[in-house]
Amino acid sequence: MKTIRLLLILNIPLFVFSQQKEDLLGALITDRPDATESPTTIPVGYIQVETGAFYESFEENTIKNETFTFNTTLVRLGLLNNLELRLGWDFVETKTNTTENILSGFNPLLLGAKIAISEEKGAFPEIGFLGHLYLPFTAATDYKPETTGVDFRFSFAHTLNENSSLSYNLGAQWGDDSSEAAYVYTLAYGLGLTEKLGVYAELYGDLPENNKANHLWDAGITYLVSDSVQLDATVGSSITDGQDILLSGGVSFRLPTKKN
């Protein structure tokens, strides 16, 4: 969850060095389950896997479309103190009640990076920058575009108090074989209920250049099993037409890339 994390360990016992280093990192900060991306990068020497599944449906004029995404895996690798590599791949199944045909397969592979620009200082937010390519040749036939998709966004995060934060993204994306840009926004409020349990609420959407805007909301809960493992669940819908219900659940975990 893209909210602040309290530093729980004030005095660290001298056990094994690798465990000591892991404790010093604090709780992992994820880019799921909401649409708002964190400005924080993964620590050097660590890999973070964020995966899950979701269901969404939309019915209009008795035509109902359902999408099942069975694998929403994002892999984040810390390369430098302010740089991470990002790889993502989704397996999707789509069906409509007016036909027996079911579309299924992988979406285009996401390849990108995140750069940490500045730390939070007073009223000045923590800032990050993300950019991605969506590679057509990696997609299944049912979901294969003709051109490469691109997106970018700036990510901002403010600490409101020791238990809550406000995060937001601004950017743009090009996809679906269209030269039209869609300007992207997100706004998420996160609240820590306990040391392990957190909740969030979010507004997000996009504003295409030549089409009507899409506005959505979601809300969810996260549970920190340990500093390196987090579970999440989300429910959402659209404010404009396009989505009747969104249901999602997942897990995120962090691992060192080598033994110390």
Secondary structure, DSSP 8 states (H G I E B T S, - for coil): --S------SS-----HHHHHHHHH-S---S-SSS---S----TTEEEEEEEEEEEEEEETTEEEEEEEEEEEEEEEEEETTEEEEEEEEEEEEEETT-S-EEEEE--EEEEEEEEEE--BTTB-EEEEEEEEEEGGGS-GGG--SS-EEEEEEEEEEEEETTEEEEEEEEEEE-TT----EEEEEEEEEEESSSSEEEEEEEEEEEESSS--EEEEEEEEEEEEETTEEEEEEEEEESSTT-SEEEEEEEEEEEESS--
